[in-house]
Amino acid sequence: MNPKILHIMPANDWYALISDDEGSSVGYEPLTCFALVQSEHEANIVTEVRPMVWVDTAMVFADELEGFIDLERLEEIGDDLDELEEDQ
């Protein structure tokens, strides 16, 4: 069973932490939304909330991105995000 999105919720001020290919640095990708998702896992129907981000021309589950580490709120990131935006 492919994941079925039941509902989406805003993810204001939430970011996915993504490491680069070498694992030497971490970037912050803003979440687009949280999705209430239903899927099958070991013959059981599972419902969970999963983060989503915009990549190229589609929204994808952030936790499936290569290098995905964790989620953080903007207030937890603090000055790291300001420095990252200044570098870009």
N, CA, C and O atoms as a Maestro MAE file, in Angstrom:
{
 s_m_m2io_version
 :::
 2.0.0
}

f_m_ct {
 s_m_title
 :::
 protein
 m_atom[352] {
  # First column is atom index #
  i_m_mmod_type
  r_m_x_coord
  r_m_y_coord
  r_m_z_coord
  i_m_residue_number
  s_m_chain_name
  s_m_pdb_residue_name
  s_m_pdb_atom_name
  i_m_atomic_number
  :::
  1 25 0.851 -1.177 0.000 1 A "MET " " N  " 7
  2 3 0.000 0.000 0.000 1 A "MET " " CA " 6
  3 2 0.899 1.243 0.000 1 A "MET " " C  " 6
  4 15 1.725 1.420 0.896 1 A "MET " " O  " 8
  5 25 0.734 2.080 -0.988 2 A "ASN " " N  " 7
  6 3 1.450 3.351 -1.025 2 A "ASN " " CA " 6
  7 2 0.902 4.255 0.078 2 A "ASN " " C  " 6
  8 15 -0.271 4.157 0.439 2 A "ASN " " O  " 8
  9 25 1.747 5.133 0.609 3 A "PRO " " N  " 7
  10 3 1.245 6.057 1.637 3 A "PRO " " CA " 6
  11 2 0.075 6.887 1.107 3 A "PRO " " C  " 6
  12 15 0.111 7.390 -0.015 3 A "PRO " " O  " 8
  13 25 -0.936 7.016 1.918 4 A "LYS " " N  " 7
  14 3 -2.121 7.793 1.560 4 A "LYS " " CA " 6
  15 2 -2.199 8.987 2.495 4 A "LYS " " C  " 6
  16 15 -2.289 8.823 3.712 4 A "LYS " " O  " 8
  17 25 -2.164 10.191 1.928 5 A "ILE " " N  " 7
  18 3 -2.250 11.404 2.740 5 A "ILE " " CA " 6
  19 2 -3.707 11.666 3.085 5 A "ILE " " C  " 6
  20 15 -4.550 11.826 2.202 5 A "ILE " " O  " 8
  21 25 -3.990 11.708 4.366 6 A "LEU " " N  " 7
  22 3 -5.348 11.932 4.841 6 A "LEU " " CA " 6
  23 2 -5.628 13.400 5.106 6 A "LEU " " C  " 6
  24 15 -6.752 13.871 4.933 6 A "LEU " " O  " 8
  25 25 -4.588 14.125 5.532 7 A "HIS " " N  " 7
  26 3 -4.770 15.522 5.916 7 A "HIS " " CA " 6
  27 2 -3.407 16.201 5.916 7 A "HIS " " C  " 6
  28 15 -2.393 15.560 6.192 7 A "HIS " " O  " 8
  29 25 -3.378 17.490 5.611 8 A "ILE " " N  " 7
  30 3 -2.125 18.241 5.728 8 A "ILE " " CA " 6
  31 2 -2.324 19.414 6.678 8 A "ILE " " C  " 6
  32 15 -3.414 19.976 6.782 8 A "ILE " " O  " 8
  33 25 -1.233 19.773 7.374 9 A "MET " " N  " 7
  34 3 -1.255 20.861 8.343 9 A "MET " " CA " 6
  35 2 -0.058 21.762 8.091 9 A "MET " " C  " 6
  36 15 0.995 21.265 7.690 9 A "MET " " O  " 8
  37 25 -0.175 23.059 8.309 10 A "PRO " " N  " 7
  38 3 0.964 23.965 8.107 10 A "PRO " " CA " 6
  39 2 2.132 23.589 9.009 10 A "PRO " " C  " 6
  40 15 1.948 23.049 10.100 10 A "PRO " " O  " 8
  41 25 3.327 23.883 8.534 11 A "ALA " " N  " 7
  42 3 4.541 23.601 9.307 11 A "ALA " " CA " 6
  43 2 5.357 24.880 9.467 11 A "ALA " " C  " 6
  44 15 6.573 24.889 9.278 11 A "ALA " " O  " 8
  45 25 4.665 25.950 9.819 12 A "ASN " " N  " 7
  46 3 5.342 27.239 9.993 12 A "ASN " " CA " 6
  47 2 6.477 27.119 10.990 12 A "ASN " " C  " 6
  48 15 6.323 26.527 12.058 12 A "ASN " " O  " 8
  49 25 7.631 27.693 10.628 13 A "ASP " " N  " 7
  50 3 8.804 27.752 11.502 13 A "ASP " " CA " 6
  51 2 9.441 26.394 11.788 13 A "ASP " " C  " 6
  52 15 10.194 26.272 12.754 13 A "ASP " " O  " 8
  53 25 9.164 25.376 10.984 14 A "TRP " " N  " 7
  54 3 9.798 24.070 11.127 14 A "TRP " " CA " 6
  55 2 10.762 23.845 9.972 14 A "TRP " " C  " 6
  56 15 10.492 24.233 8.835 14 A "TRP " " O  " 8
  57 25 11.895 23.210 10.279 15 A "TYR " " N  " 7
  58 3 12.934 22.935 9.283 15 A "TYR " " CA " 6
  59 2 13.418 21.496 9.411 15 A "TYR " " C  " 6
  60 15 13.443 20.931 10.504 15 A "TYR " " O  " 8
  61 25 13.802 20.913 8.274 16 A "ALA " " N  " 7
  62 3 14.462 19.610 8.260 16 A "ALA " " CA " 6
  63 2 15.962 19.848 8.238 16 A "ALA " " C  " 6
  64 15 16.448 20.682 7.474 16 A "ALA " " O  " 8
  65 25 16.693 19.129 9.061 17 A "LEU " " N  " 7
  66 3 18.147 19.187 9.046 17 A "LEU " " CA " 6
  67 2 18.632 18.119 8.078 17 A "LEU " " C  " 6
  68 15 18.305 16.941 8.220 17 A "LEU " " O  " 8
  69 25 19.412 18.543 7.098 18 A "ILE " " N  " 7
  70 3 19.895 17.641 6.056 18 A "ILE " " CA " 6
  71 2 21.409 17.755 5.990 18 A "ILE " " C  " 6
  72 15 21.945 18.860 5.896 18 A "ILE " " O  " 8
  73 25 22.109 16.613 6.040 19 A "SER " " N  " 7
  74 3 23.570 16.660 5.910 19 A "SER " " CA " 6
  75 2 23.950 16.514 4.444 19 A "SER " " C  " 6
  76 15 23.197 15.940 3.657 19 A "SER " " O  " 8
  77 25 25.122 17.037 4.076 20 A "ASP " " N  " 7
  78 3 25.583 16.902 2.697 20 A "ASP " " CA " 6
  79 2 26.101 15.482 2.467 20 A "ASP " " C  " 6
  80 15 26.122 14.667 3.389 20 A "ASP " " O  " 8
  81 25 26.518 15.190 1.238 21 A "ASP " " N  " 7
  82 3 26.951 13.840 0.871 21 A "ASP " " CA " 6
  83 2 28.095 13.326 1.739 21 A "ASP " " C  " 6
  84 15 28.144 12.140 2.065 21 A "ASP " " O  " 8
  85 25 29.002 14.204 2.107 22 A "GLU " " N  " 7
  86 3 30.146 13.789 2.913 22 A "GLU " " CA " 6
  87 2 29.835 13.767 4.408 22 A "GLU " " C  " 6
  88 15 30.612 13.227 5.195 22 A "GLU " " O  " 8
  89 25 28.712 14.346 4.799 23 A "GLY " " N  " 7
  90 3 28.367 14.419 6.214 23 A "GLY " " CA " 6
  91 2 29.157 15.469 6.970 23 A "GLY " " C  " 6
  92 15 29.179 15.476 8.201 23 A "GLY " " O  " 8
  93 25 29.813 16.370 6.219 24 A "SER " " N  " 7
  94 3 30.660 17.368 6.875 24 A "SER " " CA " 6
  95 2 29.910 18.637 7.260 24 A "SER " " C  " 6
  96 15 30.391 19.400 8.097 24 A "SER " " O  " 8
  97 25 28.746 18.878 6.670 25 A "SER " " N  " 7
  98 3 27.981 20.069 7.037 25 A "SER " " CA " 6
  99 2 26.487 19.753 7.007 25 A "SER " " C  " 6
  100 15 26.039 18.778 6.402 25 A "SER " " O  " 8
  101 25 25.746 20.614 7.680 26 A "VAL " " N  " 7
  102 3 24.298 20.438 7.803 26 A "VAL " " CA " 6
  103 2 23.607 21.670 7.252 26 A "VAL " " C  " 6
  104 15 24.033 22.796 7.508 26 A "VAL " " O  " 8
  105 25 22.531 21.456 6.489 27 A "GLY " " N  " 7
  106 3 21.723 22.553 5.985 27 A "GLY " " CA " 6
  107 2 20.306 22.452 6.529 27 A "GLY " " C  " 6
  108 15 19.885 21.404 7.019 27 A "GLY " " O  " 8
  109 25 19.588 23.548 6.434 28 A "TYR " " N  " 7
  110 3 18.209 23.603 6.916 28 A "TYR " " CA " 6
  111 2 17.277 23.787 5.731 28 A "TYR " " C  " 6
  112 15 17.427 24.726 4.949 28 A "TYR " " O  " 8
  113 25 16.321 22.892 5.605 29 A "GLU " " N  " 7
  114 3 15.335 22.951 4.524 29 A "GLU " " CA " 6
  115 2 13.978 23.258 5.155 29 A "GLU " " C  " 6
  116 15 13.521 22.490 6.001 29 A "GLU " " O  " 8
  117 25 13.314 24.365 4.769 30 A "PRO " " N  " 7
  118 3 12.023 24.681 5.393 30 A "PRO " " CA " 6
  119 2 10.955 23.645 5.036 30 A "PRO " " C  " 6
  120 15 10.839 23.228 3.883 30 A "PRO " " O  " 8
  121 25 10.189 23.243 6.030 31 A "LEU " " N  " 7
  122 3 9.094 22.308 5.763 31 A "LEU " " CA " 6
  123 2 7.954 23.040 5.086 31 A "LEU " " C  " 6
  124 15 7.687 24.208 5.369 31 A "LEU " " O  " 8
  125 25 7.292 22.341 4.194 32 A "THR " " N  " 7
  126 3 6.111 22.875 3.537 32 A "THR " " CA " 6
  127 2 4.875 22.607 4.388 32 A "THR " " C  " 6
  128 15 4.019 23.475 4.560 32 A "THR " " O  " 8
  129 25 4.800 21.376 4.923 33 A "CYS " " N  " 7
  130 3 3.655 20.991 5.741 33 A "CYS " " CA " 6
  131 2 3.969 19.717 6.500 33 A "CYS " " C  " 6
  132 15 4.994 19.072 6.280 33 A "CYS " " O  " 8
  133 25 3.059 19.372 7.397 34 A "PHE " " N  " 7
  134 3 3.045 18.052 8.010 34 A "PHE " " CA " 6
  135 2 1.861 17.317 7.401 34 A "PHE " " C  " 6
  136 15 0.798 17.906 7.202 34 A "PHE " " O  " 8
  137 25 2.036 16.043 7.105 35 A "ALA " " N  " 7
  138 3 0.965 15.255 6.514 35 A "ALA " " CA " 6
  139 2 0.570 14.115 7.446 35 A "ALA " " C  " 6
  140 15 1.426 13.400 7.966 35 A "ALA " " O  " 8
  141 25 -0.727 13.955 7.650 36 A "LEU " " N  " 7
  142 3 -1.248 12.791 8.353 36 A "LEU " " CA " 6
  143 2 -1.345 11.693 7.305 36 A "LEU " " C  " 6
  144 15 -2.134 11.794 6.365 36 A "LEU " " O  " 8
  145 25 -0.542 10.643 7.464 37 A "VAL " " N  " 7
  146 3 -0.368 9.636 6.421 37 A "VAL " " CA " 6
  147 2 -0.778 8.265 6.933 37 A "VAL " " C  " 6
  148 15 -0.482 7.888 8.066 37 A "VAL " " O  " 8
  149 25 -1.465 7.534 6.071 38 A "GLN " " N  " 7
  150 3 -1.838 6.162 6.383 38 A "GLN " " CA " 6
  151 2 -1.060 5.243 5.438 38 A "GLN " " C  " 6
  152 15 -1.045 5.462 4.227 38 A "GLN " " O  " 8
  153 25 -0.417 4.219 5.994 39 A "SER " " N  " 7
  154 3 0.341 3.275 5.169 39 A "SER " " CA " 6
  155 2 0.289 1.898 5.815 39 A "SER " " C  " 6
  156 15 -0.191 1.732 6.936 39 A "SER " " O  " 8
  157 25 0.794 0.920 5.080 40 A "GLU " " N  " 7
  158 3 0.814 -0.441 5.587 40 A "GLU " " CA " 6
  159 2 2.239 -0.781 6.006 40 A "GLU " " C  " 6
  160 15 3.188 -0.541 5.259 40 A "GLU " " O  " 8
  161 25 2.381 -1.341 7.205 41 A "HIS " " N  " 7
  162 3 3.685 -1.741 7.714 41 A "HIS " " CA " 6
  163 2 3.546 -3.110 8.361 41 A "HIS " " C  " 6
  164 15 2.866 -3.256 9.376 41 A "HIS " " O  " 8
  165 25 4.190 -4.115 7.772 42 A "GLU " " N  " 7
  166 3 4.130 -5.488 8.275 42 A "GLU " " CA " 6
  167 2 2.686 -5.944 8.469 42 A "GLU " " C  " 6
  168 15 2.315 -6.435 9.535 42 A "GLU " " O  " 8
  169 25 1.884 -5.777 7.430 43 A "ALA " " N  " 7
  170 3 0.480 -6.205 7.388 43 A "ALA " " CA " 6
  171 2 -0.438 -5.433 8.333 43 A "ALA " " C  " 6
  172 15 -1.583 -5.836 8.536 43 A "ALA " " O  " 8
  173 25 0.042 -4.332 8.914 44 A "ASN " " N  " 7
  174 3 -0.786 -3.477 9.769 44 A "ASN " " CA " 6
  175 2 -0.939 -2.114 9.117 44 A "ASN " " C  " 6
  176 15 -0.014 -1.621 8.473 44 A "ASN " " O  " 8
  177 25 -2.096 -1.511 9.281 45 A "ILE " " N  " 7
  178 3 -2.322 -0.151 8.812 45 A "ILE " " CA " 6
  179 2 -1.809 0.793 9.894 45 A "ILE " " C  " 6
  180 15 -2.214 0.705 11.053 45 A "ILE " " O  " 8
  181 25 -0.908 1.700 9.498 46 A "VAL " " N  " 7
  182 3 -0.277 2.628 10.433 46 A "VAL " " CA " 6
  183 2 -0.638 4.049 10.015 46 A "VAL " " C  " 6
  184 15 -0.594 4.383 8.831 46 A "VAL " " O  " 8
  185 25 -0.991 4.878 10.982 47 A "THR " " N  " 7
  186 3 -1.259 6.287 10.733 47 A "THR " " CA " 6
  187 2 -0.235 7.096 11.505 47 A "THR " " C  " 6
  188 15 -0.050 6.903 12.706 47 A "THR " " O  " 8
  189 25 0.439 8.020 10.791 48 A "GLU " " N  " 7
  190 3 1.478 8.827 11.422 48 A "GLU " " CA " 6
  191 2 1.537 10.207 10.779 48 A "GLU " " C  " 6
  192 15 1.031 10.420 9.678 48 A "GLU " " O  " 8
  193 25 2.159 11.127 11.483 49 A "VAL " " N  " 7
  194 3 2.386 12.472 10.958 49 A "VAL " " CA " 6
  195 2 3.803 12.521 10.423 49 A "VAL " " C  " 6
  196 15 4.752 12.171 11.124 49 A "VAL " " O  " 8
  197 25 3.947 12.966 9.158 50 A "ARG " " N  " 7
  198 3 5.256 13.010 8.520 50 A "ARG " " CA " 6
  199 2 5.510 14.393 7.932 50 A "ARG " " C  " 6
  200 15 4.589 15.038 7.431 50 A "ARG " " O  " 8
  201 25 6.758 14.846 7.992 51 A "PRO " " N  " 7
  202 3 7.099 16.166 7.449 51 A "PRO " " CA " 6
  203 2 7.284 16.105 5.938 51 A "PRO " " C  " 6
  204 15 7.727 15.092 5.396 51 A "PRO " " O  " 8
  205 25 6.938 17.211 5.259 52 A "MET " " N  " 7
  206 3 7.114 17.290 3.809 52 A "MET " " CA " 6
  207 2 7.852 18.572 3.437 52 A "MET " " C  " 6
  208 15 7.694 19.607 4.085 52 A "MET " " O  " 8
  209 25 8.664 18.484 2.379 53 A "VAL " " N  " 7
  210 3 9.395 19.634 1.852 53 A "VAL " " CA " 6
  211 2 9.175 19.716 0.351 53 A "VAL " " C  " 6
  212 15 8.790 18.740 -0.293 53 A "VAL " " O  " 8
  213 25 9.426 20.897 -0.189 54 A "TRP " " N  " 7
  214 3 9.311 21.126 -1.624 54 A "TRP " " CA " 6
  215 2 10.680 20.866 -2.243 54 A "TRP " " C  " 6
  216 15 11.656 21.505 -1.851 54 A "TRP " " O  " 8
  217 25 10.776 19.947 -3.194 55 A "VAL " " N  " 7
  218 3 12.018 19.645 -3.899 55 A "VAL " " CA " 6
  219 2 11.745 19.731 -5.396 55 A "VAL " " C  " 6
  220 15 10.913 19.000 -5.933 55 A "VAL " " O  " 8
  221 25 12.455 20.628 -6.054 56 A "ASP " " N  " 7
  222 3 12.286 20.862 -7.496 56 A "ASP " " CA " 6
  223 2 10.828 21.202 -7.821 56 A "ASP " " C  " 6
  224 15 10.398 22.334 -7.604 56 A "ASP " " O  " 8
  225 25 10.072 20.242 -8.334 57 A "THR " " N  " 7
  226 3 8.694 20.524 -8.754 57 A "THR " " CA " 6
  227 2 7.652 19.707 -7.996 57 A "THR " " C  " 6
  228 15 6.506 19.604 -8.434 57 A "THR " " O  " 8
  229 25 8.047 19.124 -6.856 58 A "ALA " " N  " 7
  230 3 7.110 18.277 -6.124 58 A "ALA " " CA " 6
  231 2 7.380 18.331 -4.621 58 A "ALA " " C  " 6
  232 15 8.475 18.674 -4.177 58 A "ALA " " O  " 8
  233 25 6.359 17.986 -3.865 59 A "MET " " N  " 7
  234 3 6.537 17.841 -2.425 59 A "MET " " CA " 6
  235 2 6.890 16.393 -2.145 59 A "MET " " C  " 6
  236 15 6.303 15.473 -2.715 59 A "MET " " O  " 8
  237 25 7.867 16.203 -1.248 60 A "VAL " " N  " 7
  238 3 8.305 14.854 -0.875 60 A "VAL " " CA " 6
  239 2 8.376 14.767 0.646 60 A "VAL " " C  " 6
  240 15 8.416 15.782 1.340 60 A "VAL " " O  " 8
  241 25 8.389 13.546 1.144 61 A "PHE " " N  " 7
  242 3 8.528 13.351 2.583 61 A "PHE " " CA " 6
  243 2 9.966 13.666 2.971 61 A "PHE " " C  " 6
  244 15 10.904 13.078 2.431 61 A "PHE " " O  " 8
  245 25 10.136 14.580 3.893 62 A "ALA " " N  " 7
  246 3 11.470 15.012 4.324 62 A "ALA " " CA " 6
  247 2 12.254 13.859 4.933 62 A "ALA " " C  " 6
  248 15 13.470 13.774 4.760 62 A "ALA " " O  " 8
  249 25 11.566 12.970 5.644 63 A "ASP " " N  " 7
  250 3 12.270 11.866 6.298 63 A "ASP " " CA " 6
  251 2 12.760 10.804 5.325 63 A "ASP " " C  " 6
  252 15 13.419 9.853 5.743 63 A "ASP " " O  " 8
  253 25 12.453 10.943 4.028 64 A "GLU " " N  " 7
  254 3 12.957 10.033 3.006 64 A "GLU " " CA " 6
  255 2 14.125 10.639 2.229 64 A "GLU " " C  " 6
  256 15 14.719 9.962 1.390 64 A "GLU " " O  " 8
  257 25 14.461 11.895 2.492 65 A "LEU " " N  " 7
  258 3 15.573 12.538 1.798 65 A "LEU " " CA " 6
  259 2 16.900 11.951 2.266 65 A "LEU " " C  " 6
  260 15 17.084 11.659 3.447 65 A "LEU " " O  " 8
  261 25 17.817 11.785 1.322 66 A "GLU " " N  " 7
  262 3 19.151 11.327 1.687 66 A "GLU " " CA " 6
  263 2 19.804 12.388 2.565 66 A "GLU " " C  " 6
  264 15 19.795 13.572 2.229 66 A "GLU " " O  " 8
  265 25 20.359 11.968 3.667 67 A "GLY " " N  " 7
  266 3 21.004 12.894 4.589 67 A "GLY " " CA " 6
  267 2 20.077 13.473 5.647 67 A "GLY " " C  " 6
  268 15 20.511 14.291 6.459 67 A "GLY " " O  " 8
  269 25 18.781 13.060 5.658 68 A "PHE " " N  " 7
  270 3 17.849 13.567 6.669 68 A "PHE " " CA " 6
  271 2 18.349 13.207 8.058 68 A "PHE " " C  " 6
  272 15 18.710 12.060 8.322 68 A "PHE " " O  " 8
  273 25 18.368 14.208 8.956 69 A "ILE " " N  " 7
  274 3 18.828 13.985 10.325 69 A "ILE " " CA " 6
  275 2 17.672 14.087 11.317 69 A "ILE " " C  " 6
  276 15 17.412 13.158 12.082 69 A "ILE " " O  " 8
  277 25 16.980 15.234 11.293 70 A "ASP " " N  " 7
  278 3 15.962 15.490 12.310 70 A "ASP " " CA " 6
  279 2 15.157 16.708 11.898 70 A "ASP " " C  " 6
  280 15 15.381 17.283 10.833 70 A "ASP " " O  " 8
  281 25 14.213 17.100 12.756 71 A "LEU " " N  " 7
  282 3 13.422 18.311 12.566 71 A "LEU " " CA " 6
  283 2 13.728 19.282 13.691 71 A "LEU " " C  " 6
  284 15 14.002 18.872 14.819 71 A "LEU " " O  " 8
  285 25 13.681 20.571 13.382 72 A "GLU " " N  " 7
  286 3 13.861 21.596 14.411 72 A "GLU " " CA " 6
  287 2 12.944 22.769 14.126 72 A "GLU " " C  " 6
  288 15 12.643 23.087 12.976 72 A "GLU " " O  " 8
  289 25 12.508 23.406 15.210 73 A "ARG " " N  " 7
  290 3 11.730 24.638 15.085 73 A "ARG " " CA " 6
  291 2 12.692 25.796 14.920 73 A "ARG " " C  " 6
  292 15 13.849 25.708 15.329 73 A "ARG " " O  " 8
  293 25 12.231 26.865 14.332 74 A "LEU " " N  " 7
  294 3 13.051 28.040 14.081 74 A "LEU " " CA " 6
  295 2 13.704 28.551 15.362 74 A "LEU " " C  " 6
  296 15 14.883 28.905 15.355 74 A "LEU " " O  " 8
  297 25 12.950 28.593 16.460 75 A "GLU " " N  " 7
  298 3 13.500 29.109 17.719 75 A "GLU " " CA " 6
  299 2 14.620 28.224 18.262 75 A "GLU " " C  " 6
  300 15 15.479 28.713 18.997 75 A "GLU " " O  " 8
  301 25 14.634 26.928 17.919 76 A "GLU " " N  " 7
  302 3 15.702 26.032 18.357 76 A "GLU " " CA " 6
  303 2 16.955 26.207 17.519 76 A "GLU " " C  " 6
  304 15 18.065 25.971 17.995 76 A "GLU " " O  " 8
  305 25 16.779 26.624 16.262 77 A "ILE " " N  " 7
  306 3 17.903 26.792 15.350 77 A "ILE " " CA " 6
  307 2 18.690 28.045 15.702 77 A "ILE " " C  " 6
  308 15 19.921 28.040 15.692 77 A "ILE " " O  " 8
  309 25 17.970 29.119 16.012 78 A "GLY " " N  " 7
  310 3 18.596 30.369 16.438 78 A "GLY " " CA " 6
  311 2 19.492 30.982 15.382 78 A "GLY " " C  " 6
  312 15 19.099 31.119 14.224 78 A "GLY " " O  " 8
  313 25 20.698 31.351 15.785 79 A "ASP " " N  " 7
  314 3 21.626 32.066 14.922 79 A "ASP " " CA " 6
  315 2 22.164 31.213 13.779 79 A "ASP " " C  " 6
  316 15 22.648 31.765 12.791 79 A "ASP " " O  " 8
  317 25 22.096 29.892 13.877 80 A "ASP " " N  " 7
  318 3 22.607 29.036 12.808 80 A "ASP " " CA " 6
  319 2 21.918 29.336 11.480 80 A "ASP " " C  " 6
  320 15 22.571 29.364 10.438 80 A "ASP " " O  " 8
  321 25 20.602 29.561 11.508 81 A "LEU " " N  " 7
  322 3 19.867 29.839 10.281 81 A "LEU " " CA " 6
  323 2 20.252 31.196 9.717 81 A "LEU " " C  " 6
  324 15 20.388 31.337 8.501 81 A "LEU " " O  " 8
  325 25 20.430 32.198 10.570 82 A "ASP " " N  " 7
  326 3 20.847 33.533 10.112 82 A "ASP " " CA " 6
  327 2 22.194 33.443 9.396 82 A "ASP " " C  " 6
  328 15 22.376 34.045 8.338 82 A "ASP " " O  " 8
  329 25 23.130 32.700 9.964 83 A "GLU " " N  " 7
  330 3 24.450 32.543 9.342 83 A "GLU " " CA " 6
  331 2 24.343 31.812 8.015 83 A "GLU " " C  " 6
  332 15 25.033 32.165 7.058 83 A "GLU " " O  " 8
  333 25 23.491 30.799 7.944 84 A "LEU " " N  " 7
  334 3 23.309 30.048 6.714 84 A "LEU " " CA " 6
  335 2 22.737 30.942 5.619 84 A "LEU " " C  " 6
  336 15 23.196 30.883 4.479 84 A "LEU " " O  " 8
  337 25 21.736 31.776 5.945 85 A "GLU " " N  " 7
  338 3 21.127 32.661 4.956 85 A "GLU " " CA " 6
  339 2 22.113 33.728 4.498 85 A "GLU " " C  " 6
  340 15 22.087 34.123 3.333 85 A "GLU " " O  " 8
  341 25 22.986 34.205 5.392 86 A "GLU " " N  " 7
  342 3 23.984 35.194 5.011 86 A "GLU " " CA " 6
  343 2 25.002 34.588 4.044 86 A "GLU " " C  " 6
  344 15 25.488 35.285 3.153 86 A "GLU " " O  " 8
  345 25 25.332 33.309 4.202 87 A "ASP " " N  " 7
  346 3 26.294 32.642 3.341 87 A "ASP " " CA " 6
  347 2 25.757 32.438 1.923 87 A "ASP " " C  " 6
  348 15 26.532 32.359 0.970 87 A "ASP " " O  " 8
  349 25 24.441 32.354 1.783 88 A "GLN " " N  " 7
  350 3 23.855 32.056 0.466 88 A "GLN " " CA " 6
  351 2 23.698 33.265 -0.390 88 A "GLN " " C  " 6
  352 15 23.220 33.163 -1.520 88 A "GLN " " O  " 8
  :::
 }
 m_bond[351] {
  # First column is bond index #
  i_m_from
  i_m_to
  i_m_order
  :::
  1 1 2 1
  2 2 3 1
  3 3 4 2
  4 3 5 1
  5 5 6 1
  6 6 7 1
  7 7 8 2
  8 7 9 1
  9 9 10 1
  10 10 11 1
  11 11 12 2
  12 11 13 1
  13 13 14 1
  14 14 15 1
  15 15 16 2
  16 15 17 1
  17 17 18 1
  18 18 19 1
  19 19 20 2
  20 19 21 1
  21 21 22 1
  22 22 23 1
  23 23 24 2
  24 23 25 1
  25 25 26 1
  26 26 27 1
  27 27 28 2
  28 27 29 1
  29 29 30 1
  30 30 31 1
  31 31 32 2
  32 31 33 1
  33 33 34 1
  34 34 35 1
  35 35 36 2
  36 35 37 1
  37 37 38 1
  38 38 39 1
  39 39 40 2
  40 39 41 1
  41 41 42 1
  42 42 43 1
  43 43 44 2
  44 43 45 1
  45 45 46 1
  46 46 47 1
  47 47 48 2
  48 47 49 1
  49 49 50 1
  50 50 51 1
  51 51 52 2
  52 51 53 1
  53 53 54 1
  54 54 55 1
  55 55 56 2
  56 55 57 1
  57 57 58 1
  58 58 59 1
  59 59 60 2
  60 59 61 1
  61 61 62 1
  62 62 63 1
  63 63 64 2
  64 63 65 1
  65 65 66 1
  66 66 67 1
  67 67 68 2
  68 67 69 1
  69 69 70 1
  70 70 71 1
  71 71 72 2
  72 71 73 1
  73 73 74 1
  74 74 75 1
  75 75 76 2
  76 75 77 1
  77 77 78 1
  78 78 79 1
  79 79 80 2
  80 79 81 1
  81 81 82 1
  82 82 83 1
  83 83 84 2
  84 83 85 1
  85 85 86 1
  86 86 87 1
  87 87 88 2
  88 87 89 1
  89 89 90 1
  90 90 91 1
  91 91 92 2
  92 91 93 1
  93 93 94 1
  94 94 95 1
  95 95 96 2
  96 95 97 1
  97 97 98 1
  98 98 99 1
  99 99 100 2
  100 99 101 1
  101 101 102 1
  102 102 103 1
  103 103 104 2
  104 103 105 1
  105 105 106 1
  106 106 107 1
  107 107 108 2
  108 107 109 1
  109 109 110 1
  110 110 111 1
  111 111 112 2
  112 111 113 1
  113 113 114 1
  114 114 115 1
  115 115 116 2
  116 115 117 1
  117 117 118 1
  118 118 119 1
  119 119 120 2
  120 119 121 1
  121 121 122 1
  122 122 123 1
  123 123 124 2
  124 123 125 1
  125 125 126 1
  126 126 127 1
  127 127 128 2
  128 127 129 1
  129 129 130 1
  130 130 131 1
  131 131 132 2
  132 131 133 1
  133 133 134 1
  134 134 135 1
  135 135 136 2
  136 135 137 1
  137 137 138 1
  138 138 139 1
  139 139 140 2
  140 139 141 1
  141 141 142 1
  142 142 143 1
  143 143 144 2
  144 143 145 1
  145 145 146 1
  146 146 147 1
  147 147 148 2
  148 147 149 1
  149 149 150 1
  150 150 151 1
  151 151 152 2
  152 151 153 1
  153 153 154 1
  154 154 155 1
  155 155 156 2
  156 155 157 1
  157 157 158 1
  158 158 159 1
  159 159 160 2
  160 159 161 1
  161 161 162 1
  162 162 163 1
  163 163 164 2
  164 163 165 1
  165 165 166 1
  166 166 167 1
  167 167 168 2
  168 167 169 1
  169 169 170 1
  170 170 171 1
  171 171 172 2
  172 171 173 1
  173 173 174 1
  174 174 175 1
  175 175 176 2
  176 175 177 1
  177 177 178 1
  178 178 179 1
  179 179 180 2
  180 179 181 1
  181 181 182 1
  182 182 183 1
  183 183 184 2
  184 183 185 1
  185 185 186 1
  186 186 187 1
  187 187 188 2
  188 187 189 1
  189 189 190 1
  190 190 191 1
  191 191 192 2
  192 191 193 1
  193 193 194 1
  194 194 195 1
  195 195 196 2
  196 195 197 1
  197 197 198 1
  198 198 199 1
  199 199 200 2
  200 199 201 1
  201 201 202 1
  202 202 203 1
  203 203 204 2
  204 203 205 1
  205 205 206 1
  206 206 207 1
  207 207 208 2
  208 207 209 1
  209 209 210 1
  210 210 211 1
  211 211 212 2
  212 211 213 1
  213 213 214 1
  214 214 215 1
  215 215 216 2
  216 215 217 1
  217 217 218 1
  218 218 219 1
  219 219 220 2
  220 219 221 1
  221 221 222 1
  222 222 223 1
  223 223 224 2
  224 223 225 1
  225 225 226 1
  226 226 227 1
  227 227 228 2
  228 227 229 1
  229 229 230 1
  230 230 231 1
  231 231 232 2
  232 231 233 1
  233 233 234 1
  234 234 235 1
  235 235 236 2
  236 235 237 1
  237 237 238 1
  238 238 239 1
  239 239 240 2
  240 239 241 1
  241 241 242 1
  242 242 243 1
  243 243 244 2
  244 243 245 1
  245 245 246 1
  246 246 247 1
  247 247 248 2
  248 247 249 1
  249 249 250 1
  250 250 251 1
  251 251 252 2
  252 251 253 1
  253 253 254 1
  254 254 255 1
  255 255 256 2
  256 255 257 1
  257 257 258 1
  258 258 259 1
  259 259 260 2
  260 259 261 1
  261 261 262 1
  262 262 263 1
  263 263 264 2
  264 263 265 1
  265 265 266 1
  266 266 267 1
  267 267 268 2
  268 267 269 1
  269 269 270 1
  270 270 271 1
  271 271 272 2
  272 271 273 1
  273 273 274 1
  274 274 275 1
  275 275 276 2
  276 275 277 1
  277 277 278 1
  278 278 279 1
  279 279 280 2
  280 279 281 1
  281 281 282 1
  282 282 283 1
  283 283 284 2
  284 283 285 1
  285 285 286 1
  286 286 287 1
  287 287 288 2
  288 287 289 1
  289 289 290 1
  290 290 291 1
  291 291 292 2
  292 291 293 1
  293 293 294 1
  294 294 295 1
  295 295 296 2
  296 295 297 1
  297 297 298 1
  298 298 299 1
  299 299 300 2
  300 299 301 1
  301 301 302 1
  302 302 303 1
  303 303 304 2
  304 303 305 1
  305 305 306 1
  306 306 307 1
  307 307 308 2
  308 307 309 1
  309 309 310 1
  310 310 311 1
  311 311 312 2
  312 311 313 1
  313 313 314 1
  314 314 315 1
  315 315 316 2
  316 315 317 1
  317 317 318 1
  318 318 319 1
  319 319 320 2
  320 319 321 1
  321 321 322 1
  322 322 323 1
  323 323 324 2
  324 323 325 1
  325 325 326 1
  326 326 327 1
  327 327 328 2
  328 327 329 1
  329 329 330 1
  330 330 331 1
  331 331 332 2
  332 331 333 1
  333 333 334 1
  334 334 335 1
  335 335 336 2
  336 335 337 1
  337 337 338 1
  338 338 339 1
  339 339 340 2
  340 339 341 1
  341 341 342 1
  342 342 343 1
  343 343 344 2
  344 343 345 1
  345 345 346 1
  346 346 347 1
  347 347 348 2
  348 347 349 1
  349 349 350 1
  350 350 351 1
  351 351 352 2
  :::
 }
}
